[in-house]
Amino acid sequence: MARILEEKQVYKTDFSKTEKKLYHLNMFIYPSGAKLHTGHWYHYGPSDSWARYKKLKGYNVFEPMGYDAFGLPAENYAIQTGIHPQDSTIKNIKDIKEQLKRIGCMYDWQAELMTCAPEYYKWNQWLFLQLYKKGLAYRKKAPVNWCPKDQTVLANEQVHDGKCERCGTEVFQKNLYQWFFKITDYAEELLQGLDTINWPDKTKLMQRNWIGKSIGAEVDFKVDGFEDSIKIFTTRPDTLFGATYMVLAPEHPLVEKLTTAEHKTKVEEYKDSIKSLTEIERTSTVKEKTGVFTGAFAINPVNNKKNSNLDC
């Protein structure tokens, strides 16, 4: 059956037919192991069945397939097998493609892509350069999950119980230079776009929360005895009259500068104690907030009173 479907090119997309067109994009497979496993088909089976149903209902379905072939999983597999990641990845992609064909998936193989192919990632590089030229890509230091043994950055999903999933070494937060995109410049456009697409209300609400647009004011707090000031953003400037303390993130560059000699030991001990916490754990709203006094005081801008302890 798979051979007949391929010979007849049943699933080749005719882009000249624009009536009832349907673009059905699946999450690309990580070709970081030997062939497909049950988890793959748990996702791709129902998804492909829905696309097939739409095709039978008269829709001109475009369903491509690709392979997300860069990253730590591919490196892990190469280390386990002793095979160069380029060789193992290309071999795994070939095997996966043959399996998907035998299953009879409705993918348009003329639209197949691999993120590790220069023909593909040259466009990632091109897009980055356009963003950089427009001032939308910038570089700064920010905390990341760091494995000291493997000397690599880890995603939150690659950290289990505070340890590296590959080697078991305790992971800690480390400040490294990274590239960022100024997506906030498009916040309003993204929000307005949600009103034009046919998505469930629950999904739209999740997207709005992720975009996280807030309307408020930026306020400068001077620091007693220093020329430095701390700029904060608040949606409720009317609450500034009741401000009694100011908190800086432990990795904030001003912490070291503003911490007095008598409080330095406690501040350093506190910074060490939270190194292994992920960003999600640190920003959790269900855990008790912690911090230590730096010895400095912020001046409340609405009454010029030195009543705000500066903690980290």
Protein Blocks (a to p, Z undefined) as FASTA:
>chain_A
ZZmmmmnommbccfkbmghpacdddddddffbgcjafklmmmmmmmmmmmmmmmmnopac
dddddddfedjklmmmmmmnopafklmmmmmmmmmmmmmmmnopabdfklgccfkbmklm
mmmmmmmmmmmmnopaccddddddddfklopacdfklpgghiafklopacdddddddddd
dfklmmmmmmmmmmmpccdfklmmmmmmmnopacddddddddehiabdcddddfblmlmm
mpcbdcddfklmklmmmpcfklmmmmmmmmmmmmmpcfklmmpckbccddddehiacddf
klopafbccdZZ
